[in-house]
Amino acid sequence: GLDYVETVASGGQARRYKIHLPPGYATSRAYPVVLAFHGSGMSMDSMRGLTLMDLVADRNGFIVVYPEGAG
């Protein structure tokens, strides 16, 4: 799959999030999206490593978004 890190402005802050696209991703097709929120003291990268959700997304053809928490 492909991974991207993007930023969005929220509450006056720049907030990062990581997007994982499954292999064979095509813009001409609709995909389910799963938002993987991490807990306190974690990061988007630790959530990604803990859950291995990228592998599940690759097998089942969905997009995963890992938002980075604030504070």
N, C-alpha and C positions, 0 to 999 in steps of 0.2 A: 504494500500500500504506500500511499504518499502522505507525508506529514507537513503541516504548515503551522507557523506561529503567527497569529494576528493580534491586533490591538484595537480596542474600542474605548471610546470615552464614556465614562459612567460616573456621575456625581462629581464631576470636575477632576477625575483621575483617569489616567490611561490604564486600562485593564487588559492583561494578556490572556489569550486562550490558545490552546493547541487543537488543531483539527486533524483527524486521521481519516483518510479516504481509502476505501477498500481497493484491492487490485482490480483493474479493468474499469475503474470509475469513468463514467461518461456523463457529460453535462446534459445529454438528451434524455436521460432517464431520471425518475424520482427515486430517492433513497430514504429509508427511515433514518432518523437521527437520535442518538442517545447522548444525553448530557451526563457526564461523569463528574459529580461534585465531590471534592475531597473534604475531609474533616479538618478540624482545628489542628494546627501544628504541621499539617502536610502541605504539599505543593501539587501543582498539576502533574509534574513529572513523577513524584512519588506515588500519586494515585494511579498513574499510567502503569508504573512498574508493579504495583501491588495487585492490581486487578487483571492485568494482561488482557484488557478489553480489546486491544488492537487485534489480537489473534482471533477472538470471537467475532469481531466485526469483519475480518478478512474471510472467515469461513462462512459467514451468514449474509454478507453483502450489505452492511449498514455503515453509516458515518458515526464516529465518536468525536465529541467535543469535550475537552478538559478545560474548564475555566479556572483561572488562578484567583484564589480568594484574596481578600485584603485584610491586613491587620493581623 
